[in-house]
Amino acid sequence: MAEMQRASFHDQRWPALLAALPAALDLDETARSSGALVRRRAIGDAAALLRLALGYGPGGLSLRGTAAWATLSGLASLSDVAVLKRLRGAADWLGQIAGAVLSARAGYAAAPEGSRRIRLVDATTICPPRTNSTMWRLHASYDPAQARFTDLQLTDQSSREDFDRCIVEPGDLVLGDRGYARGRGLRHVKERGGDFVVRSGWRTQKLWTSDGRERFDLFAAIADLPEGGILDCDVAVDQRPNVRPVLIRFIALRKSAAAARQSQHRTHKRAVKRGRTPHSKTFVAAGYVFLLTSLDRTENPPERVLALYRLRWQVELAFKRLKSLLRLDRLPAKEPQLARTWLYAHLIAALLIDDMIQDFLDSSPSASCNGAASPVTVAHLQGPRRGCGQHYLGRDRARGHSNAGQPRRSSHLRSAPTTPAAYARSCLGHPSLS
């Protein structure tokens, strides 16, 4: 009964949810062409099938609970086996719906004339109940200015993180973690007129000297770097026969002694957990931050590049919201097609929620209550080593700011950034990112 109550939202607000879908999306036609709704027995139209999928996915119902809820609500009279078969055949169709919602955002995602569009690229894994079942990987591109996803791809665990999956337009600035520090992916971004800032490890990507004749000696270059010092030099990547290498910048920041010890401790702890002995150079590299970028040195000195990279943490927070609020990490299905249906249903719900809350994210939560809004820290661009994702919404009392008379903020507003890219641009104060 509790599960069916959680799904009651779809029963009471269903017309409004249907209206939030793109106007150009024809549910019946796409369901018929994808094979999701061939025989209209029990389920009369595509809208009913979508409602059934949302009840099973973000509605939190089991297959048996979905069948009971559909019968009681008058949606359809189905057994749990019939629900299984219907949902298993709807995976591709639900993927098309999610793609249509993302495509409808294309016009709003365009950057103003003379500015750069920032894209945070990352991926997260989702595991079914059994460890020997297929693990899924969700590849995402996130717009920090609008605080929402602009591209999503669902693959199995065999598909690695790569910039080749990212849609890059001229002028885009793409940020990624060390999993994206691959020569061909970096070339992909440059060839399409974009720029990148990506973290790198000491052996993640082979680096060559700027002339491409010999390997770049990373540890010799950083040997004399003082604490807090920054190295900025030219290197080449993607060195292949008959292919011109990609010339980029290598930036190294030496951490403080305390931060280095913490990083080395984490490195040792991860190695022990995996039953491995870390390389001695890994401990040395743990005391530094390595970045690769194609941004121009004159307009973007190394301090600005390091500040920009800290924005990448916003996509990690977006994944955290998907898993903690929508429970995307609690995949119950073991069969691949049913798992895809469950995941796509969650993504459709997440995208529609993103669209619905844009008005709230565009304004300060405390602006209507006080003339002087309480400080909201989105990214400490000049702060300590972690630097980003440190939000103080809801903590004003401890900082000497009273919350008396202010409405209680919901959990998604306390954890979600408002306009991190705008905050970053104001802190950076640079026209190339305005």
Helices and strands as residue ranges (DSSP letters): H 2-6, H 8-12, H 14-19, H 27-34, H 46-56, H 63-72, H 80-88, H 91-104, H 106-109, E 118-126, E 136-143, E 148-156, G 163-165, E 173-176, G 178-180, H 183-191, E 195-200, E 208-209, H 218-222, E 230-237, E 246-254, H 257-273, H 280-285, E 288-293, H 302-309, G 310-312, H 313-324, H 336-356, H 358-361, H 411-415, H 420-428, G 431-433
